[in-house]
Every structure is written in structure tokens, then in C-alpha cells.
């Protein structure tokens, strides 16, 4: 499961192409405020992209540990209930 999380974190889009599209829209006069919005979007993802690539695997490991602990505790609870229901 860690490989899928790692690939997802590494493939976070940075959106450099959105600057090109925003530049075309601004030069065509469609939406002048699109340029700063696209720039802010790219700058945010430039910071978040490497962070998600770095921290997705430890996060996935932690989530899997929680899930397995929850599954183990629910299995133990079901077994204790079934043991207590002995009938003569």
C-alpha cells in the first residue's frame, strides 16, 4: 500500500501549465485577475508538492497501523463476547 501513497504524493500537480493558460486568458482580455490566481496556485503547490512526496509514506504507515490495531481490537471484542455466551 505504501507504493500507491508514495506515487500519489509524488504526482501532486504543480500547475505550471496553468500559468500558460492564465497568460493566454489575460492577454486575450478574458479575465485579468486569473494571472495572479494562477501564480498563487503554483506557488502554493511548489511548496506543498515536495512535502506531500516526503510525508505520504510515513502517513500511510501510521494509518495502516491504526487500521490494523482497530481491526485487532474489534476481533478480540467479538471473540470475548462469543466466549461469554456459552449455553448449557
C-alpha positions in Angstrom: 0.0 0.0 0.0 2.9 2.4 0.7 3.9 2.4 -3.0 0.5 3.8 -4.0 0.7 6.5 -1.4 4.2 7.4 -2.5 3.2 7.7 -6.1 0.2 9.8 -5.3 2.3 12.2 -3.2 5.0 12.5 -5.9 2.4 13.2 -8.6 0.8 16.2 -6.9 0.4 18.6 -9.8 2.3 21.8 -9.6 0.3 23.6 -12.2 3.0 25.2 -14.3 0.7 24.7 -17.3 -2.0 26.8 -15.6 0.3 29.8 -15.8 0.4 29.4 -19.6 -3.4 29.1 -19.8 -3.8 32.1 -17.4 -1.4 34.1 -19.5 -3.4 33.4 -22.7 -6.6 34.3 -20.9 -5.2 37.6 -19.6 -3.7 38.5 -23.0 -7.0 37.8 -24.7 -8.7 40.0 -22.2 -11.0 37.3 -20.8 -10.2 37.5 -17.1 -7.5 39.9 -15.9 -7.5 38.5 -12.3 -6.7 35.0 -13.5 -2.9 35.6 -13.7 -2.4 36.4 -10.0 -4.7 33.5 -9.0 -2.7 31.0 -11.2 0.6 32.3 -9.8 -0.6 31.9 -6.2 -1.8 28.4 -7.0 1.5 27.4 -8.5 3.5 28.9 -5.6 1.4 27.0 -3.0 1.8 23.7 -4.9 5.5 24.3 -5.3 5.8 24.3 -1.5 3.2 21.5 -0.9 4.4 19.2 -3.7 7.7 18.1 -2.1 6.1 18.0 1.4 3.5 15.6 0.2 6.1 13.5 -1.6 8.1 13.3 1.6 5.4 12.7 4.2 2.9 10.5 2.4 4.7 7.2 3.1 5.0 7.8 6.9 1.4 9.0 7.0 0.3 5.8 5.1 2.2 3.7 7.5 0.6 5.4 10.5 -2.9 5.0 9.0 -2.3 1.3 8.3 -1.1 0.7 11.9 -4.2 2.4 13.2 -6.4 0.4 10.9 -4.8 -2.9 11.9 -5.0 -2.0 15.6 -8.7 -1.2 15.3 -9.3 -4.5 13.4 -7.4 -6.5 16.0 -9.3 -4.8 18.9 -12.7 -5.4 17.3 -11.8 -9.0 16.6 -10.8 -9.5 20.2 -14.0 -7.9 21.4 -16.1 -10.3 19.2 -14.2 -13.3 20.5 -14.7 -12.3 24.1 -18.5 -11.9 23.5 -18.8 -15.2 21.8 -16.8 -16.9 24.7 -19.2 -15.3 27.3 -22.3 -16.7 25.5 -21.9 -20.3 26.4 -25.1 -22.2 26.8 -25.6 -25.4 28.7 
